[in-house]
Amino acid sequence: MQTKYEQSTSTDNGQKWREGRVARGIERQTARIPSDVFLWGAILAMGGSLAAQVVGMRRSTRRLGMGGMHTRAPLSTFIGQWVPTLLLLGVYNKIVKVSGSDRFDR
């Protein structure tokens, strides 16, 4: 008797969908990493982005005088863009641990 998940992953001719070797390898490696690593990485990236933005603002106001607010902080933007990436990797990590394809390969 097939479970609901196995029925939904079956094709019309009765074959189950299987993960490829690359996906299974990634799942095995990411399952070893604690979920806290991604959360703390995102928090550190937020702090690093804020620090880079503040440092960039201080440097630009010194060069342009107190009235100039021409700030361009590509480093803070680059660091800040890692926050959603790290959080998404953390969610992926949690999903792999809870319901990864390795449940069906064993």
C-alpha positions in Angstrom: 0.0 0.0 0.0 1.4 3.4 -1.0 1.4 6.4 1.2 -0.1 9.6 0.1 3.3 11.1 -0.6 4.4 8.1 -2.7 1.2 8.3 -4.7 1.7 12.0 -5.4 5.3 11.4 -6.6 4.4 8.6 -8.9 4.3 9.2 -12.7 1.6 7.8 -14.9 3.4 4.6 -15.5 3.9 3.9 -11.8 7.6 5.0 -11.4 8.5 7.1 -8.5 10.4 10.4 -8.8 13.9 10.1 -7.4 16.4 12.8 -6.5 19.5 12.9 -8.6 23.0 12.2 -7.3 23.9 15.9 -7.0 20.7 16.7 -5.0 21.2 13.7 -2.7 24.8 14.8 -2.1 23.8 18.3 -1.3 21.1 17.1 1.1 23.6 14.8 2.9 26.1 17.6 3.3 23.6 20.3 4.4 21.9 17.9 6.9 25.2 17.8 8.8 25.1 21.6 9.4 23.1 22.7 12.5 20.3 25.1 11.6 21.6 27.6 14.1 24.6 28.2 11.8 22.4 29.8 9.1 20.4 31.8 11.7 23.6 33.2 13.3 25.1 33.8 9.9 22.1 35.9 8.9 22.2 37.9 12.1 26.0 38.5 11.6 25.4 39.6 8.0 22.7 42.1 9.2 25.2 43.5 11.8 28.0 43.6 9.3 25.8 45.3 6.7 24.8 48.0 9.3 28.5 48.5 10.4 29.6 48.9 6.7 26.8 51.3 6.1 27.7 53.5 9.1 31.4 53.4 8.3 30.6 54.4 4.7 28.3 57.3 5.8 31.0 58.6 8.1 33.6 58.6 5.4 31.3 60.3 2.9 30.3 63.1 5.3 34.0 63.8 6.1 34.8 64.1 2.4 31.6 66.1 1.4 31.2 68.1 4.5 28.4 67.9 7.0 25.7 68.9 4.5 26.6 66.2 2.0 24.7 63.0 2.3 26.0 61.4 -0.9 26.5 57.9 0.3 27.2 54.9 -1.7 28.0 51.7 0.2 28.2 48.8 -2.1 29.9 46.7 0.6 27.0 47.1 3.0 24.6 46.2 0.2 26.6 43.1 -0.8 26.7 41.9 2.9 23.0 42.7 3.4 22.0 40.6 0.4 23.4 37.5 2.1 20.7 37.7 4.9 17.8 36.3 2.8 20.2 33.8 1.2 21.3 32.4 4.5 17.8 32.3 5.9 16.6 30.4 2.8 19.5 28.0 3.2 18.4 27.5 6.8 14.9 26.7 5.7 16.2 24.3 3.1 18.4 22.7 5.7 15.4 22.2 8.0 13.2 20.7 5.3 15.9 18.3 4.3 16.3 17.1 7.9 12.5 16.7 8.4 11.4 15.3 5.1 14.5 14.8 2.8 14.6 12.3 0.0 16.8 10.0 2.0 13.8 8.7 3.9 12.8 6.9 0.7 16.3 5.8 -0.3 17.0 3.8 2.8 
